């Protein structure tokens, strides 16, 4: 591969990182920036790959040890998708329910909502509203 070809591929990947939805990004999290502690600027809404998960900066910040997700958790939010599917939260808000047929991760198991209507229950709260997705 030539240097020019490598630059084109790098530019293409950078464009993909910016335009990818959270669901798409969760399928290839290793394509995202890893914090290096080099003092560079991390822009608000930038996604990073950190300790096996995607995180999003909630403000502009500097890439320093003090601003890492461990040391400054309020500067970061979790990208709540895994392998292209939403992670089912402990409390599903009525403003963001799971629809019938929509899949989500609950405690490392992929489920599909089989509830007719807005599903705001976790698989633990109402098991009959969910079914395990085989071959997840």
N, C-alpha and C positions, 0 to 999 in steps of 0.2 A: 504494500500500500504506500502510495506517495504521501508526502507531507500535505499536499493540497487536498487529497482525498480525505485524509484524517481530519483536516480542518473543517471540511464540508460535513463530515459525520458529526463532529463535535457541535457545530452550529445547529444541525438538525436536532440533535438530542436536547440542546439548550432550548430550542423552540418548543419541543414536545413537553419539556418540564413546565414551561410557562403556560401552555394551553391545555394541559391534561386536567381533567376533572379529578377530584379526590378519589373517586372510584377507580379511574384509570391509573392514577399515580400509585395506588395501593397494590397494584399488580406487579410493579417494578420499582419498589422503593429504593433499591440500590443505585438508581440513576440520579438520585438527589444528593445535594451537597451534604458533606459531613463537616461538622464544626472542627476547626483546626486550632482555635485559640490564637489566630494570627492578627486579630484586631481589625479585620475587614468589616465592612458594613453588611449587615443582614437586613434587607428591606422588609417592612411589614407585609404579611401574607406569604412570605417566602417559606417554602417547605424544605425541611432538612430530614435526613435519615439519621436517627439517633438511637443507639442501643436497640436496634431491631425494629424500630417503629418510626412512622412519619410524624413530624411535629410541624406546627405552623407558628411563625413569629406573629405576636399580637401587636407589636410596635417595631419601629426601626430600632436596631440595636447593634452593638459592636460584638464581633466574634471574640469574646474573652471568656476565661474560666468563670468569672463572676456572673456572666450572662447565660451560662449553660442551663438547660432544663432542670438539672439537679439543684443548682444554686439559685436560680431565679425562675421558679415554676410559673409565676404570674406573667412572664414575658412570652410564654408558649402555650399553645393548646394542642391537644391530640387531634390528629386527622383520624376520624372515627370510621375508617374503612379498613378492611383486610381482604386481600385477594379479590378486590372488586366489589365486595359486599359490605353494607353497613354493619357496624358492631352494634348489637342490641344493648342499649343502656339499661342501667338498673331501674330507672324510671323513664318510661317513654312519654314524652310530652304529647298532649292532645293536638298540638300544632304540627307535629311531625310523626304521625302514626305509620305503622307498616301496612301496606296495602295487601290485599289478597294476592298471593303468588310471589310477593317480594321476599327475598332471602336475606338472612342476617346471621351474624355470628353471636353465639351465646356460650361463654365458657369453653371456647375452642371447638364447638360443634356448630355446623352450619344447619340452620333451620329455614323452613319456608312457611310463611304465614298462610293459613288455610281459613282464616276468619273472614266471614262476609262482612265487609265494612272496615272501619278504621281500627286496627289492632294496636291497642296501647298496653297490652299485657306481655310480660316476658314469658318464655317457655316455663319458667318456674311458677309463675303466678297463675297461668291458665294453659296447661299442657295441651288441652284439646284445640287450642287456636293455632298450634304449630305442628309441623311434622319434620322429622330429621331428613335432611337431604342426603341420599346415598351417594357414595363416591365423591365426597367433598374434597 
